[in-house]
Amino acid sequence: MLTFSKMNGAGNDFVVVDNRDQSISLTREEIEKVCQRQRGIGADGFLAVEPAENGADYRMRYYNADGGEAEMCGNGARCFARYVNKLEGDSLATTTFETIAGTIKAEFFGDNVRIQLSEPFDLSLSNSLDVAGEPLDVSSVNTGVPHAVVFVDDLESIPIRELGSSIRHHPHFAPAGTNVNFVTVLATGHIAIRTYERGVEDETLACGTGMVACAIIHHELTGEIGPIKVDVAGGDTLEVAFEKDADGTYQNVTLLGPADFTFDGTLNFL
């Protein structure tokens, strides 16, 4: 029996488990089964709370819906933080947790959580790539996981599954591939995005690290300063803030948005 909470961050949904006693050991196939929407619980990803190893309060393990472990997940990190706060009787003002991408700090503001992410790296602007036989202007940055960013005039007309998959598997991003974000500018300091997620292999309603990637690329291309509001397909508006040093290094990169409990339950694998 697997005891779990179902959570979502701006529509990006997760199965979350307390594994501080290290009693849960699931295979990749079992995690994929948990996340499968027809025969499992259904989720974009799987989160496990584990003991910290390097001085933080907790360790966050994150697995994509295909069962593969990933470095980090921004919406998942906010849900993870709110989950551990519940474990502590909602007594925390802040918490820290280790991820493969680095240590994350979280602060609580009612139902919203603000996380401070690790420094972005591998920034690359305006690369002309041949995608499905057509040239496409693609920027990219790693905000804990790799993201490609494409600015478009009309988000609704984008064939996101087909085009997202082509960019995700493009040789430019080999061998690991990338997440793919399509962005349109709504107003000064306000963008809207749709995201094709690696590991889910489809569009998701939101992607936290994708929001941050889009805000940073938007700043790089236009000079727009933060905080930047980001509308996502799930209907929420989140806020990305950052500071940039004279040498171009980003500091204090934060993402503020909701992290909600959906339901609790148990799953029988037998």
C-alpha positions, 0 to 999 in steps of 0.5 A: 500500500502506498499512502500519498497526497495528490497536489497541484501547482498551477495545474501541474499535478503531482503524487507526493509521498513521505519517505523520510523513513526510506521504506518506499522503494519504487521501480521506474515502472512502478512510478510510471504506473502511479502517474498513469492517468487511466490505471494509476493515480494520474500525475505529471510527476512523482515527489518523495520527501527524504532525509537531507544529506548535505545540511538542508532540512529535507531532500526532494526526489523528483520523477517525471511521469515516465518514471525517470528521475529529473534534476528539479521541478519548479511547480513540484518544489512549491508543492513539496515545500507546502507538503513538508510544512503540513508534515510539520503542522504548518509551523514553518515560515521557511524551509530548505531542501536538496535537489539534484540541481542544488538547494532550494529555499521556500517561503510560505504566503498562505496558499502560495509558496515562493521558492528561490532557485539555483542560478541559471546557466547554459544561456544561449540566445536566438539560435536558428534551428531547422525544425521540421524543415523550417528555420526557427529562432530558439533560445535556451537556458537551464533553470534546474532543467534544460528549457528551449524558448520560442516566441510566437504571435499566437499561442493558441495556433501552435501545434504544441505536441508536434512542434514541441516534440520536434524541438525536444528531440532536436540534435541541438539538444542531444543527448538529453533533450529539452523541455520546450516553451512557447511564449507570447508577450501580453504587456510590459512585464507580462507574458503567457506561455505553453509548455511541452515537458520532457518526460511527460512527452506532452503539454502540461498546464504549467511548468515552474522552471519553464516560467523562469526560463521564459522570464529570463529569456524575455529579459535577455531579449528585451531588457524587461526587468522583473518581477515578470508575471507569467500566465500559464495554460492552467489559468494561473498567473505566477511571478518570476523575480531575479537580480542580475550582476554586472557580469551577467550572472543571475542571483535571487531567482524566485518563483511565487505561485500556488501549491494546492492539496487535491486529495489524500489516498492509498494505492494498492499495487497488488 
